[in-house]
Amino acid sequence: MQNNYNNQQWGNNPYPQYPPPAAPYQPVRNPGSIDLLLAIKYGFRAVFEKPLVWIGGCALALLLAILSVVIITVSIATTASSNQAILFGIFVICVIAIAVTLLLPSVFFVLALFQIDQVPVTSQNFKERGNYWASVAACFLTSILTGLLGLPSSAASYAAEYTVLPESVTLILSLFSPISYTATLVISAMLIFAGFFPIDTNNRGVDAIKASWQVSVKAFWSVIGLCVLLYVINIAAALMCGIGLIITLPASVLAVAHAYRQGTNGNFAPY
């Protein structure tokens, strides 16, 4: 007796025909808006898609940063040496350590964009995204700007702790602190994409800062919310003896990269 069920469901083949495996995801496109929860969700999920790259890479980066600090500290302590060869060697080591430390964020930015764009990590693809020093310059300029904005709050804290000032001056400084903190948060949020533009669009440092500002203005509250949430997540991770940072730091980079793709109307993962 013929199996009508199989014939109806699967044709002449008595066994079910399973579809081929699906692609990791089909990228979608956003009209310039930013879904911050989608970006953060993607960031954490993407970390565990490639744990060796992100968790291992972050642990290595933190180790290199600590090593750089140790090398520079030891170098300063040994500058009293009169041996010119030793002094030159110390200088070269310090320059290399500083250069590697400055370049690491840009390398992570590229890796994040590679993963979102589903681009294989090859030396050729790294060369095509070769505007790394412009990315470093954009990050450096952003750090200087936010640092200057944070000076009033730092001065107020120092004055309250170590000096005795008239009550009126203390009051004025105390009013400057929340303004300074708020300005620092807003500006750092508005420039959060500055490091991505040079390696993605070949913009120079200053142009990258302008481009980041233009993108962030369109999704102001989403960008502010993204920065606040990532700040809270990383603070919580740091309180866990710092171990959680090897997960939350790369997740933050991937989340910002995802938000960057959303804000610039690019393709991104829909989950």
Solvent accessible surface area in square Angstrom, and as a share of the most:
residue,aa,sasa,rsa
1,M,237,1.06
2,Q,124,0.55
3,N,79,0.40
4,N,87,0.44
5,Y,141,0.54
6,N,26,0.13
7,N,48,0.25
8,Q,140,0.62
9,Q,98,0.43
10,W,94,0.33
11,G,37,0.36
12,N,147,0.75
13,N,57,0.29
14,P,73,0.46
15,Y,156,0.59
16,P,51,0.32
17,Q,109,0.48
18,Y,180,0.68
19,P,111,0.70
20,P,115,0.72
21,P,132,0.83
22,A,98,0.76
23,A,56,0.44
24,P,111,0.70
25,Y,23,0.09
26,Q,127,0.57
27,P,55,0.35
28,V,63,0.36
29,R,145,0.53
30,N,32,0.17
31,P,120,0.75
32,G,17,0.16
33,S,57,0.37
34,I,12,0.06
35,D,68,0.35
36,L,34,0.17
37,L,121,0.60
38,L,37,0.18
39,A,0,0.00
40,I,20,0.10
41,K,105,0.44
42,Y,1,0.01
43,G,0,0.00
44,F,57,0.24
45,R,109,0.40
46,A,0,0.00
47,V,0,0.00
48,F,116,0.48
49,E,87,0.39
50,K,85,0.36
51,P,62,0.39
52,L,154,0.76
53,V,61,0.35
54,W,1,0.00
55,I,38,0.19
56,G,32,0.31
57,G,21,0.20
58,C,7,0.04
59,A,43,0.33
60,L,104,0.52
61,A,15,0.11
62,L,62,0.31
63,L,110,0.55
64,L,55,0.27
65,A,34,0.26
66,I,108,0.55
67,L,89,0.44
68,S,10,0.07
69,V,97,0.56
70,V,76,0.44
71,I,47,0.24
72,I,52,0.26
73,T,80,0.47
74,V,83,0.48
75,S,8,0.05
76,I,118,0.60
77,A,80,0.62
78,T,57,0.33
79,T,79,0.46
80,A,100,0.78
81,S,38,0.25
82,S,103,0.66
83,N,72,0.37
84,Q,135,0.60
85,A,76,0.59
86,I,86,0.44
87,L,52,0.26
88,F,136,0.57
89,G,29,0.28
90,I,29,0.15
91,F,128,0.53
92,V,54,0.31
93,I,84,0.43
94,C,21,0.12
95,V,74,0.42
96,I,98,0.50
97,A,9,0.07
98,I,82,0.42
99,A,29,0.22
100,V,57,0.33
101,T,52,0.30
102,L,78,0.39
103,L,48,0.24
104,L,35,0.17
105,P,57,0.36
106,S,0,0.00
107,V,50,0.28
108,F,29,0.12
109,F,28,0.12
110,V,0,0.00
111,L,26,0.13
112,A,0,0.00
113,L,0,0.00
114,F,2,0.01
115,Q,15,0.07
116,I,1,0.01
117,D,45,0.23
118,Q,78,0.35
119,V,43,0.24
120,P,90,0.57
121,V,79,0.46
122,T,60,0.35
123,S,83,0.54
124,Q,105,0.47
125,N,27,0.14
126,F,49,0.20
127,K,148,0.63
128,E,118,0.53
129,R,43,0.16
130,G,46,0.45
131,N,36,0.19
132,Y,39,0.15
133,W,145,0.51
134,A,18,0.14
135,S,0,0.00
136,V,13,0.07
137,A,41,0.32
138,A,0,0.00
139,C,41,0.25
140,F,115,0.48
141,L,66,0.33
142,T,20,0.12
143,S,68,0.44
144,I,77,0.39
145,L,74,0.37
146,T,21,0.12
147,G,41,0.40
148,L,105,0.52
149,L,54,0.27
150,G,17,0.16
151,L,102,0.51
152,P,49,0.31
153,S,5,0.03
154,S,64,0.42
155,A,55,0.43
156,A,8,0.07
157,S,64,0.42
158,Y,134,0.51
159,A,13,0.10
160,A,80,0.62
161,E,125,0.56
162,Y,155,0.59
163,T,60,0.35
164,V,152,0.87
165,L,69,0.34
166,P,84,0.53
167,E,152,0.68
168,S,71,0.46
169,V,58,0.33
170,T,60,0.35
171,L,108,0.54
172,I,94,0.48
173,L,43,0.21
174,S,56,0.36
175,L,106,0.53
176,F,97,0.40
177,S,21,0.14
178,P,76,0.48
179,I,112,0.57
180,S,5,0.03
181,Y,135,0.51
182,T,79,0.46
183,A,31,0.24
184,T,36,0.21
185,L,68,0.34
186,V,41,0.24
187,I,31,0.15
188,S,39,0.25
189,A,0,0.00
190,M,5,0.02
191,L,6,0.03
192,I,40,0.20
193,F,0,0.00
194,A,2,0.01
195,G,4,0.04
196,F,1,0.00
197,F,15,0.06
198,P,0,0.00
199,I,6,0.03
200,D,42,0.22
201,T,69,0.40
202,N,113,0.58
203,N,40,0.21
204,R,175,0.64
205,G,9,0.09
206,V,86,0.49
207,D,48,0.25
208,A,0,0.00
209,I,31,0.16
210,K,118,0.50
211,A,17,0.13
212,S,0,0.00
213,W,110,0.39
214,Q,114,0.51
215,V,18,0.10
216,S,0,0.00
217,V,77,0.44
218,K,158,0.67
219,A,11,0.09
220,F,63,0.26
221,W,196,0.69
222,S,28,0.18
223,V,0,0.00
224,I,20,0.10
225,G,20,0.19
226,L,0,0.00
227,C,18,0.11
228,V,59,0.34
229,L,67,0.33
230,L,13,0.07
231,Y,147,0.56
232,V,85,0.49
233,I,45,0.23
234,N,27,0.14
235,I,79,0.40
236,A,51,0.39
237,A,4,0.03
238,A,45,0.35
239,L,144,0.71
240,M,127,0.57
241,C,122,0.73
242,G,24,0.23
243,I,120,0.61
244,G,10,0.10
245,L,37,0.18
246,I,45,0.23
247,I,52,0.26
248,T,13,0.08
249,L,63,0.31
250,P,3,0.02
251,A,1,0.01
252,S,14,0.09
253,V,32,0.19
254,L,0,0.00
255,A,1,0.01
256,V,13,0.08
257,A,0,0.00
258,H,0,0.00
259,A,0,0.00
260,Y,1,0.00
261,R,24,0.09
262,Q,0,0.00
263,G,7,0.07
264,T,44,0.26
265,N,67,0.34
266,G,14,0.13
267,N,67,0.35
268,F,5,0.02
269,A,0,0.00
270,P,60,0.38
271,Y,46,0.17
